[in-house]
Amino acid sequence: MYLALVVFSAALHFAFIGYLLCGGFIAWRHPRTIWLHLMAAAWAVCITVIPYLECPLTLTERWARDHGGMAPLPGDGFIAYYITGVVYPRGAAGVAEIAAALLVAASWAGFGVLQSRRRGPAREDSRDGPHAEHGPRE
């Protein structure tokens, strides 16, 4: 049972990171999901910036490993154990974080462009009615 919890928490971690990196692009097709992505990005920033804040998935995996008699998750956590040295080289965490932030920013910029195109050009003054630009109807 503990092994299943370790696997499940690791899978959720990978899913979260995948959504963090791709969620803004998903919002291009499904605009209502942008709010979920904003919350995911805010959580990722908080986890990165606030030193005493620890991810509940990491806590869950540590607890399950401990109670299941498995090797402990290193103190650096999920990313250091599963991703660093595999997806990007050790010592390049800062570069990877900047690349992730740029990817998210690019997805949000693209989302903004698509949303402005979907809304069409802004009307200068709609108080005069739909025929204002053609003059009064006679």
ChimeraX commands (.cxc) that place a marker at each C-alpha (Angstrom):
marker #1 position 0.00,0.00,0.00 radius 0.5
marker #1 position 2.81,2.41,0.83 radius 0.5
marker #1 position 4.50,1.71,-2.47 radius 0.5
marker #1 position 1.24,2.55,-4.28 radius 0.5
marker #1 position 1.08,5.85,-2.38 radius 0.5
marker #1 position 4.67,6.67,-3.33 radius 0.5
marker #1 position 3.95,5.92,-6.99 radius 0.5
marker #1 position 0.68,7.87,-6.90 radius 0.5
marker #1 position 2.23,10.95,-5.28 radius 0.5
marker #1 position 5.15,10.87,-7.76 radius 0.5
marker #1 position 2.72,10.55,-10.68 radius 0.5
marker #1 position 0.71,13.51,-9.39 radius 0.5
marker #1 position 3.94,15.48,-9.07 radius 0.5
marker #1 position 4.88,14.77,-12.68 radius 0.5
marker #1 position 1.34,15.67,-13.80 radius 0.5
marker #1 position 1.51,18.96,-11.90 radius 0.5
marker #1 position 4.86,19.88,-13.42 radius 0.5
marker #1 position 3.58,18.94,-16.87 radius 0.5
marker #1 position 0.52,21.12,-16.35 radius 0.5
marker #1 position 2.67,23.94,-15.00 radius 0.5
marker #1 position 4.75,23.90,-18.19 radius 0.5
marker #1 position 1.88,23.31,-20.66 radius 0.5
marker #1 position -1.23,24.66,-18.95 radius 0.5
marker #1 position -0.96,28.11,-20.49 radius 0.5
marker #1 position -0.91,26.51,-23.93 radius 0.5
marker #1 position -3.91,24.36,-23.01 radius 0.5
marker #1 position -5.72,27.60,-22.17 radius 0.5
marker #1 position -5.27,28.72,-25.78 radius 0.5
marker #1 position -7.84,26.07,-26.70 radius 0.5
marker #1 position -9.78,26.10,-23.42 radius 0.5
marker #1 position -9.64,29.73,-22.17 radius 0.5
marker #1 position -11.51,29.10,-18.92 radius 0.5
marker #1 position -8.63,26.97,-17.68 radius 0.5
marker #1 position -6.28,29.96,-17.49 radius 0.5
marker #1 position -7.39,30.60,-13.89 radius 0.5
marker #1 position -6.39,27.10,-12.86 radius 0.5
marker #1 position -3.04,27.62,-14.54 radius 0.5
marker #1 position -2.54,30.96,-12.79 radius 0.5
marker #1 position -3.12,29.22,-9.45 radius 0.5
marker #1 position -0.71,26.41,-10.36 radius 0.5
marker #1 position 1.95,28.94,-11.34 radius 0.5
marker #1 position 1.40,30.94,-8.15 radius 0.5
marker #1 position 1.80,27.74,-6.09 radius 0.5
marker #1 position 5.01,26.87,-7.96 radius 0.5
marker #1 position 6.43,30.34,-7.27 radius 0.5
marker #1 position 5.50,30.11,-3.58 radius 0.5
marker #1 position 7.08,26.66,-3.23 radius 0.5
marker #1 position 10.24,27.97,-4.87 radius 0.5
marker #1 position 10.51,31.28,-3.01 radius 0.5
marker #1 position 9.29,30.48,0.52 radius 0.5
marker #1 position 11.93,28.26,2.12 radius 0.5
marker #1 position 9.78,26.68,4.85 radius 0.5
marker #1 position 6.86,25.90,2.53 radius 0.5
marker #1 position 6.85,22.28,1.44 radius 0.5
marker #1 position 4.67,20.63,-1.17 radius 0.5
marker #1 position 2.03,18.29,0.27 radius 0.5
marker #1 position 2.86,15.72,-2.39 radius 0.5
marker #1 position 6.47,15.67,-1.23 radius 0.5
marker #1 position 5.32,15.29,2.38 radius 0.5
marker #1 position 3.03,12.44,1.34 radius 0.5
marker #1 position 5.79,10.64,-0.53 radius 0.5
marker #1 position 8.20,11.07,2.39 radius 0.5
marker #1 position 5.63,9.72,4.84 radius 0.5
marker #1 position 4.82,6.71,2.63 radius 0.5
marker #1 position 8.49,5.92,2.05 radius 0.5
marker #1 position 9.18,6.09,5.77 radius 0.5
marker #1 position 6.23,3.89,6.74 radius 0.5
marker #1 position 6.87,1.47,3.89 radius 0.5
marker #1 position 10.49,0.89,4.86 radius 0.5
marker #1 position 11.79,2.42,1.61 radius 0.5
marker #1 position 14.81,4.64,1.10 radius 0.5
marker #1 position 13.96,8.20,2.11 radius 0.5
marker #1 position 13.40,10.95,-0.41 radius 0.5
marker #1 position 16.43,13.28,-0.26 radius 0.5
marker #1 position 16.03,16.53,1.64 radius 0.5
marker #1 position 16.01,18.53,-1.60 radius 0.5
marker #1 position 12.72,16.90,-2.54 radius 0.5
marker #1 position 10.97,15.59,-5.61 radius 0.5
marker #1 position 12.61,17.68,-8.33 radius 0.5
marker #1 position 16.12,17.05,-7.05 radius 0.5
marker #1 position 15.46,13.30,-6.83 radius 0.5
marker #1 position 13.51,12.59,-10.02 radius 0.5
marker #1 position 14.30,15.43,-12.45 radius 0.5
marker #1 position 17.68,17.05,-11.73 radius 0.5
marker #1 position 20.40,15.13,-13.53 radius 0.5
marker #1 position 17.82,13.43,-15.75 radius 0.5
marker #1 position 15.97,16.26,-17.54 radius 0.5
marker #1 position 18.66,18.90,-17.02 radius 0.5
marker #1 position 22.22,18.66,-15.68 radius 0.5
marker #1 position 23.04,19.01,-12.01 radius 0.5
marker #1 position 23.98,22.58,-11.25 radius 0.5
marker #1 position 21.58,23.96,-13.85 radius 0.5
marker #1 position 18.52,24.30,-11.63 radius 0.5
marker #1 position 18.52,28.09,-11.97 radius 0.5
marker #1 position 18.64,27.86,-15.75 radius 0.5
marker #1 position 15.83,25.29,-15.72 radius 0.5
marker #1 position 13.69,27.53,-13.50 radius 0.5
marker #1 position 14.25,30.51,-15.79 radius 0.5
marker #1 position 13.45,28.39,-18.86 radius 0.5
marker #1 position 10.24,27.18,-17.19 radius 0.5
marker #1 position 9.26,30.74,-16.26 radius 0.5
marker #1 position 9.92,31.92,-19.83 radius 0.5
marker #1 position 7.83,29.06,-21.22 radius 0.5
marker #1 position 4.93,29.96,-18.92 radius 0.5
marker #1 position 5.29,33.67,-19.78 radius 0.5
marker #1 position 5.26,32.84,-23.50 radius 0.5
marker #1 position 2.11,30.76,-23.07 radius 0.5
marker #1 position 0.42,33.61,-21.21 radius 0.5
marker #1 position 1.50,36.16,-23.83 radius 0.5
marker #1 position 0.10,33.93,-26.56 radius 0.5
marker #1 position -3.09,33.51,-24.55 radius 0.5
marker #1 position -3.43,37.29,-24.31 radius 0.5
marker #1 position -2.95,37.72,-28.06 radius 0.5
marker #1 position -5.50,35.03,-28.85 radius 0.5
marker #1 position -8.02,36.50,-26.42 radius 0.5
marker #1 position -7.67,39.97,-27.93 radius 0.5
marker #1 position -8.19,38.52,-31.42 radius 0.5
marker #1 position -11.27,36.61,-30.27 radius 0.5
marker #1 position -12.81,39.76,-28.87 radius 0.5
marker #1 position -12.16,41.70,-32.05 radius 0.5
marker #1 position -11.31,45.38,-32.32 radius 0.5
marker #1 position -12.46,47.57,-29.46 radius 0.5
marker #1 position -15.26,49.97,-30.27 radius 0.5
marker #1 position -14.44,53.59,-29.68 radius 0.5
marker #1 position -17.89,54.67,-28.59 radius 0.5
marker #1 position -20.86,52.38,-28.56 radius 0.5
marker #1 position -23.25,54.94,-27.03 radius 0.5
marker #1 position -24.31,56.13,-30.46 radius 0.5
marker #1 position -25.62,52.73,-31.54 radius 0.5
marker #1 position -24.68,50.34,-34.32 radius 0.5
marker #1 position -25.01,52.94,-37.10 radius 0.5
marker #1 position -22.90,55.66,-35.50 radius 0.5
marker #1 position -20.03,55.32,-37.95 radius 0.5
marker #1 position -22.34,55.66,-40.96 radius 0.5
marker #1 position -24.16,58.69,-39.71 radius 0.5
marker #1 position -27.77,58.89,-38.56 radius 0.5
marker #1 position -30.37,56.74,-40.29 radius 0.5
marker #1 position -32.94,58.55,-42.32 radius 0.5
marker link #1:1,2 radius 0.2
marker link #1:2,3 radius 0.2
marker link #1:3,4 radius 0.2
marker link #1:4,5 radius 0.2
marker link #1:5,6 radius 0.2
marker link #1:6,7 radius 0.2
marker link #1:7,8 radius 0.2
marker link #1:8,9 radius 0.2
marker link #1:9,10 radius 0.2
marker link #1:10,11 radius 0.2
marker link #1:11,12 radius 0.2
marker link #1:12,13 radius 0.2
marker link #1:13,14 radius 0.2
marker link #1:14,15 radius 0.2
marker link #1:15,16 radius 0.2
marker link #1:16,17 radius 0.2
marker link #1:17,18 radius 0.2
marker link #1:18,19 radius 0.2
marker link #1:19,20 radius 0.2
marker link #1:20,21 radius 0.2
marker link #1:21,22 radius 0.2
marker link #1:22,23 radius 0.2
marker link #1:23,24 radius 0.2
marker link #1:24,25 radius 0.2
marker link #1:25,26 radius 0.2
marker link #1:26,27 radius 0.2
marker link #1:27,28 radius 0.2
marker link #1:28,29 radius 0.2
marker link #1:29,30 radius 0.2
marker link #1:30,31 radius 0.2
marker link #1:31,32 radius 0.2
marker link #1:32,33 radius 0.2
marker link #1:33,34 radius 0.2
marker link #1:34,35 radius 0.2
marker link #1:35,36 radius 0.2
marker link #1:36,37 radius 0.2
marker link #1:37,38 radius 0.2
marker link #1:38,39 radius 0.2
marker link #1:39,40 radius 0.2
marker link #1:40,41 radius 0.2
marker link #1:41,42 radius 0.2
marker link #1:42,43 radius 0.2
marker link #1:43,44 radius 0.2
marker link #1:44,45 radius 0.2
marker link #1:45,46 radius 0.2
marker link #1:46,47 radius 0.2
marker link #1:47,48 radius 0.2
marker link #1:48,49 radius 0.2
marker link #1:49,50 radius 0.2
marker link #1:50,51 radius 0.2
marker link #1:51,52 radius 0.2
marker link #1:52,53 radius 0.2
marker link #1:53,54 radius 0.2
marker link #1:54,55 radius 0.2
marker link #1:55,56 radius 0.2
marker link #1:56,57 radius 0.2
marker link #1:57,58 radius 0.2
marker link #1:58,59 radius 0.2
marker link #1:59,60 radius 0.2
marker link #1:60,61 radius 0.2
marker link #1:61,62 radius 0.2
marker link #1:62,63 radius 0.2
marker link #1:63,64 radius 0.2
marker link #1:64,65 radius 0.2
marker link #1:65,66 radius 0.2
marker link #1:66,67 radius 0.2
marker link #1:67,68 radius 0.2
marker link #1:68,69 radius 0.2
marker link #1:69,70 radius 0.2
marker link #1:70,71 radius 0.2
marker link #1:71,72 radius 0.2
marker link #1:72,73 radius 0.2
marker link #1:73,74 radius 0.2
marker link #1:74,75 radius 0.2
marker link #1:75,76 radius 0.2
marker link #1:76,77 radius 0.2
marker link #1:77,78 radius 0.2
marker link #1:78,79 radius 0.2
marker link #1:79,80 radius 0.2
marker link #1:80,81 radius 0.2
marker link #1:81,82 radius 0.2
marker link #1:82,83 radius 0.2
marker link #1:83,84 radius 0.2
marker link #1:84,85 radius 0.2
marker link #1:85,86 radius 0.2
marker link #1:86,87 radius 0.2
marker link #1:87,88 radius 0.2
marker link #1:88,89 radius 0.2
marker link #1:89,90 radius 0.2
marker link #1:90,91 radius 0.2
marker link #1:91,92 radius 0.2
marker link #1:92,93 radius 0.2
marker link #1:93,94 radius 0.2
marker link #1:94,95 radius 0.2
marker link #1:95,96 radius 0.2
marker link #1:96,97 radius 0.2
marker link #1:97,98 radius 0.2
marker link #1:98,99 radius 0.2
marker link #1:99,100 radius 0.2
marker link #1:100,101 radius 0.2
marker link #1:101,102 radius 0.2
marker link #1:102,103 radius 0.2
marker link #1:103,104 radius 0.2
marker link #1:104,105 radius 0.2
marker link #1:105,106 radius 0.2
marker link #1:106,107 radius 0.2
marker link #1:107,108 radius 0.2
marker link #1:108,109 radius 0.2
marker link #1:109,110 radius 0.2
marker link #1:110,111 radius 0.2
marker link #1:111,112 radius 0.2
marker link #1:112,113 radius 0.2
marker link #1:113,114 radius 0.2
marker link #1:114,115 radius 0.2
marker link #1:115,116 radius 0.2
marker link #1:116,117 radius 0.2
marker link #1:117,118 radius 0.2
marker link #1:118,119 radius 0.2
marker link #1:119,120 radius 0.2
marker link #1:120,121 radius 0.2
marker link #1:121,122 radius 0.2
marker link #1:122,123 radius 0.2
marker link #1:123,124 radius 0.2
marker link #1:124,125 radius 0.2
marker link #1:125,126 radius 0.2
marker link #1:126,127 radius 0.2
marker link #1:127,128 radius 0.2
marker link #1:128,129 radius 0.2
marker link #1:129,130 radius 0.2
marker link #1:130,131 radius 0.2
marker link #1:131,132 radius 0.2
marker link #1:132,133 radius 0.2
marker link #1:133,134 radius 0.2
marker link #1:134,135 radius 0.2
marker link #1:135,136 radius 0.2
marker link #1:136,137 radius 0.2
marker link #1:137,138 radius 0.2
view
